[in-house]
Amino acid sequence: MSGDVSGDADRDGARVRATAAKVVHSVVGDGRSLDTACLRYEADVAPGDRSLLRLLCYGTIRRHFRIRWWLGRLLERPLARRDRVIDALLAVGLFQLTDTRIPDHAAVAASVDAARSLGRGKLAGLVNAVLRRFLREGLAAAPPADDEARFDHPRWLIDAIAADWPEDWQDILRANDERAPMWLRVNPRRCDRAAYLDRLAAAGIEAETLSGLAQAVRLVSPCPVGSLPGFADGDVSVQDGAAQLAAPWLLDSVRGRLLDACAAPGGKSAHLLELGGDDVDLTCIDIDAGRAEAIRDNLARLGLAATVSVGDASKSNGGPTALDGILLDAPCSASGVIRRHPDIKLLRRESDIGELAGLQRRLLDALWPRLKPGGRLLYVTCSVLAAENDATVSAFLERCPDAREIDVLHNNNIRDLMRRKPCGYQILPGTAGMDGFYFACLEKVS
C-alpha cells in the first residue's frame, strides 16, 4: 500500500510541475496575464496542490530574467517552437532549485516526470541533464553580469525607474522582486480593528498594524481568504495598505455625490462607502462589463450599495455631473505593484507608457467638468513613473486655471512614508510593506 501512496504522490508532483510549465508558457509565450493563466489551469491539479502551483508559477515569472540568463548558459541551442513548454518546465525546475525548500532530488525527479506528462518523453533526459548540470556547476552562486538578469527587470524599465529615482532605483527594483505581504482592511461598519485582531489571534493568525492606516492589518504570513474570520460576512477585505489611503484622503473634506471612475474591482469604492456611510451617494464606473460585475459582487459581500455603471470615463458625454468628489484610480503601467503581479515585467512595453499617459490626460479632461466648484478630485495610480504621475498632473494644472493642488496631507502620520513630488506624493514599493502608489489631490476653484 505504501508503494501506491508514493506513486500517487509522484504523479501529483509531476502534474503540478507540468501544469506550472503550461501556466508559465502561457504567460511568456502567449502573452496571457499570470492571474488568467493560473485560473485557466489550476483545475488540473488537486485543491491541496494549488498553493504550490501558484508558488511555482509566480516565483518562476518573478525570476524570469535571471532564469533566462542561466538557461542561455545551460542549453546548447534553443528548443524547437513546438517544445517551448519544456523551456518553461526547465524554468520552473530552476526556480525550485534556487528559491524553494523542495529537496533538489525531488525537484529534479518531478520535473523529469513532468516532461513525460506533457507528452515530451523524448526530452525527459534533457530536463534531467540540464537541471543536474546547473547543480553540479553551481551556477546559482555566479552573479549575473547582465543587468536584466541581475535585477530581474527588462532593460527599458530599469532605465525608466533609474531616471525617475536616481537615488532609489535599486531599492525599488529589489522591492519589486520580493513577495508582497497580505494586507486586510477591517470594515468599520461591522467591527473595529482591535476586536478583529483578537479574532485573528484566536484563529492562530499573526498580524501587525501600521500607524496612520486606521483599518489596515498586515498578516505576518499570507493565508487563504476562507481562513479569515468573518470574510464571507463582510467583516474584512483584502487590500494593500497604500491603497487604503485613497478613500480617507478623498473623504477628508468631501461628502455628498461621489464618483469612482475606473472603479473595478471595487476595493476603494467599498472603502468609501464603509467610511462615508449615509453621507455618501456613490456611483462606480468601469469600462468592462465583467469587471463592473466584480464591483457588484464585492459590494454585495460587504452589504454596501452604490450605482454601478458600465461606461468609458474618458468620454465627456454621459455619467453623473455636479459631483462633490471624484476618485480617479487611473489605468497605468502598474509599475508599483510588480511584486504582486510579476508578469507586468514581461507583458508591459516601453511604448505603453506614452499611451497610458494619453489616456490619463483624457480621463482628467473628461472628468474635471463634472466636478462642482469647491469639489475635489483625487488622482491615484499604482505607478512609480513620473510620466504617469507628477508629469501628468503638472500638465493638467497648467492647462486648467480652475484647478489647484491641495498639498496638505490628510494624515500626518503617513508623512514619513511618502515622498513629495513636484505635484502629489509617492509611496515607493516596499515602504512599510506597502505597494507603490501615487496620490495627487486637486480642488476646483471658482
N, C-alpha and C positions, 0 to 999 in steps of 0.2 A: 504493500500500500504506500509506503514511504516513497518508492520509486515513482508511483503515479503522481503523487503530490509534487515531487521535484520536477517531473516532466511538465505538469501544468504550469508551474512557476517559470520554467524555462520558456514555454510557449508564450506566456503572458509577457515576460520580459522582452522577448523578440517582437511581440506585437506592439508594445509601447514604443520601442525604438523605430520600428518600421512606420508606425503612424506619425511619430515625430518627424521622420525624414519626409513624409508626404507633406506635412504642415510647412516645414522649412522650405521645401522645394516650391510649394505653392506661393510662398512669400517672395523668395529670391528669384525663382524662375518665371512665375506668372504675375507677380506684382499685386497679389492679394494682401489685404491687411492681415496682421497676425491674429487679431481677435476673430475675424471672419473665418480664417483658415482653421483655427482651433475649434470653433463651433461646428465647422463642417465635418471634421474628422473625429472629434472626441467620442462620438457614439461607437467608434470601432474598438474602444478599449473598455475594460471593466470600470465601473464607477470608482472603485478603490484605487485605480491606477491613474485617474485623470489629473490629480495634483502632480504626480511625477511627469506626466505628459507635458503639462504646462511649464514645469520647471525646465525640462529639456528644450522645449520649443523657444521659450522666451530667453533662456540663457544662451542658446546657440545663436539666435539672432542678435542678442546683445553683444556677443563676442565675434560677430561676423567677420570684421576686417582682420582681426588677429588670426582667426582660424583660416581665412583665405590665404594669409601670408604663410602659415605653416603648410597648407596643402600645396602651395606653389613649390615648396621645397621637398615635399614627400611624393608627389606624383610626377612621373617622368613625362607624361603628356596628358592633356585634358581628356576626360571621358567623353564618349560619344553623346550627342544630344539626347538620344533615347535612354541613356543610362544616367542622366544628371541627378535622378533621385538618389543614386548611390553616392554622388558628390555630397548631397545633403545628409545622407546617413553617415558618411565619414565626418562631416562637421559635427553632427550630434555625438558621435563617438569621441571626438577630440574634446568637446565640451565636458563630457562625463569624466574624462581622464584628468582634467585640469581644474574643474570648478565644482565638483561634487564629491561626496564621500563614498560613492559607489566604488567597491574594490576594482582595481584595474582588470583583473582576470574576468570578473563578471561583466564589466563594461565591454570588453573585447568580445567575449563569447556571445553576449546578447546581440551585439552589433553584427557579428558574422551570421548568426541565425536570422537576423532581421533581413539581411541581403537575400536569403532564400525565401523568406516570407514575401518579399517584394517581387518575386519571380526573377531574381538576378543571381541564381545559384552559381553561375559561372564566375561571378565577381566576388563570391564569398572569400576566396583565397586572397584577392587583392585587399579587401577590407581588413582581413587578419594581418596581412603583411604591413600595410600602411600604419595601422594602429600600434603594432608591436615595434615597428621601426621608430615611431615617434617616442615610445617609452625608452627604447634602447639608446637612442641618440640624445636624449634629454633636451629636446627642442623647447620644452616649456620653460627651461631656465635661460634660454637665449633671448635677450631683449631685442625686439624687432627694430631694425634701423629705419623702417618706413613709418612716417608719422600717422598715416591712416591706420596701420596695424597697432602702433604704439598707443594711440588714443581711442581706437575703435570708433572712428567717425570718418565720413567722407572728407576729402581734401577741401572741397568748397565750403563745407560747414565749419571746419576747423578755422579756415581763413576768415570767414564772416564773424565768428564769435571772437576770434583774436583781435580783429579790427575794432569791434564794438566794446570789448572788455580787455584792453591790453594788460591789465594787472591781474585779472581774474580768470582768463580764458582756460588755463589748465585746470583750475579748480572746478569750473563749470563742466568741462569735459569729463573729469573724473566723477563728479556727482551724477552726470548722465549715465555713466556705466555701472552705477550701483542699483541694487534692487530697492524699489520705493517702499517705505513703510505703509501700513494700513491706518488710515485716519477715519474717524467716525464723527458724525455731527448729531449730538443729542437734541431731540425735539423738545424745546422748552414748553410747548403746549401740553406735553404729556408727563414729563419728569425733569428734574434738574440734574445737572451734571454730577454733583456729589452722590446723589442717590444712584445714578446709573453706574458710577464707578464701583459702588458697593455691590451692585448686581453682577458686574463683570468679575469682581474678586470672588464672589460666591460661586461663579461658574469656572473659576480657575484660570481666568484670562487676565494677564498683567497689562496695565495701561498707565499712560502718563498724560499730563496736561501741559499746556503752554500758556503763559500769561499773555493776555490780550486777545485770546480766542475763547470766548465765553462758553461756546457749546462744543468745542473741539476736544477729542480724545484720541491719543495716538497709541496703538497697540504695540507692545514690545515684540510680539510675533504675530504675523497675519493668521487669520483663521477663516473658515467658511462662514458666509453670512448667516447660514442656518444655525450656527452655533451662538450667534449673538442674542442675548436676552432681549425679547421684545421686538426683534427686527420685523417679523411678519405683521406685528400690530402697529407699526409706525413709530415706535419709541426712538428709533435711531436710524441713521442713514450712513452710507459710505461716501465720504467727500474729503478731498485733501484739505489740509489746514489752510493753505494760502487761498484756495477757492472760497473758503468760509469768510473771507474778509469782504467779499463783494456786497452781500446783502446788507450788513450793518453799515457799510460805508454809504450806500445809496440812501438808506433809511435814516441816516444821521440827521438830515434836515428836510426830509421829504416824506409825505404821506399822500393819500388820495389815489388818483388814476396813474397806474404804472404800466409800463410795457417792458417785457423781457424779450428782446429781439434775439434771434438765433438761439432759442431757449433750450433745445434738446441737449441732454436727456431730462432736464428739469431739476437738477440739484439746486441751482441758485434760485430758480423760481420757488421751489418748496421752502427754501430758507427765508425768502422774502415774506412768504405767507405765514410761516411759523413765527417770525418776529413782528410782522406788521399787524397780524390779526384782522379785526374788523375795520381797521383804519386804512386798509389797502384793497383796491379794486384792480386786480392784476389781469393783464392779457399776455399770453405767451404765443410767440410766432416762431415757426420753423418752416424752412422751405421744403422739407421732406416729410411726406405723409406718415411713413413708418416711424420716423423719429418723433413726430408730433404725437403719435400713439404712445410712444415710450414716456412722454411727458404726462399724458393722462394716467398711465399705469402708475407712475411714480407718485403723482398727487393722490390717486385713489388709495394706495397703500398707507399713505400718511393721513388720510381723512381730510384732505385740503381741496379747495375748489378755486378754479380760475377759468377764464375763457381761453381756450386753446385753438389756434387757427393755423392753417397751412397757407403760407404765403412767402413772398420774396421781400424781405425788409429793405432791400436796396432799391426798390421801386418807389417812386414818390407818390404813386396813387394807391389808395386803399389803406386800411389799418386805422387804428384809433388816433384821434388828434386831441389837442388841448390837454396834453399829458403833464402831470406833475413831475414825473421822473421816468427815465429810460435807463435800463441796464443793457448795454451793448457788449455782449461777450463775443467779440468779433472772430470770425474764422481766421486762422493764422497758421503759421508753419508748425505750431506745437513744439517748438524747439526747447521749451521749458519743461516739457513732460516726457522727454525721451526715455527716462528711466522707467516710466510706466508703459510706454509704447515704443520699444526699441526699433520696431520696423520703420519708424519715421526716418531713421538714418539711411535706410535703403530706398524708401519709396518717395521721399521728398527730393525735389530737384532745385538747383540754384535758380532756375528761371521761374519757379513757383513764387519766389518772394516778391518780385515785382507785380505779378498778377494778384497776389493776395493783398498787397498794399493798395492796388487799384480798387479791389472790392471793398476794402476797409474805408477808403475815401468815399466811395459811392454810398455805403451804408451811413456814414456820418452825415453826408449831404442830404440823404433822403429822410433821415430820422429827425434831424435838427428842427425843421419847420413844424413838426408835430408837438414840440415842447412849448409849454406856456412860458411867458416871461417870468423869471424867478425860478423856473424849473431846473432840474439838474439831470445831466447825462453822465453815467459812469462808464467809461471806456475801459474794457478789460481784454487782455489777451494772455494766452499761456505761452508766449514767445519771449526770447531774450534778445531779439534782433531789433536794433534801433529803427530800421526801415519800416517795421510794422508797429512800432510803439511811439517813442517821442517824436520821431520824424513825421509820422502820420498826424499826430495831434498838433504839433507845431504848425504844420502846413494848414491844418484846418483852422486854427486860431488866426492865422494870417489872413485867410480869405473870408472869415466870418466876424465882422466887427461886433456882433451882439453876443459873442462867446468869450468867456474868460475862464481861466483855470482857478479852481479852489485848491490852493496848495497847502491848506491846513489839514493835517491828518485827523481823521475822526477818532483815533485812539492812539494816544502817545505811547502806550505800552508796546506798540509794534514798531516804533521809530527805529530802534536799533536793528530790526530785521530787514529794513528796506533801504534801498539806495535811491537818493534823489537824482532824478534825471532833468535835462533842460525843461521837459514837461513831464509831470507824473512821477511815479515811484515804481521801482523794480524790486521784486524778491528774486534772488538767484536760486537756481536748483540746489537742493541740499541744505539750505539755510534752515536751521532748527528742524530738519527732516521734512521740509515742505518742498513742493514743486516750484518751478519758476513761473511767476506771474507778474504782469504789468498792469498798473491802475492809473487812470487819469480822470479826475472829477471836473466836469465842465458845467458852468452855470450860464443860463440865458439871461442877459441883462436887457432892460428896457431900452 
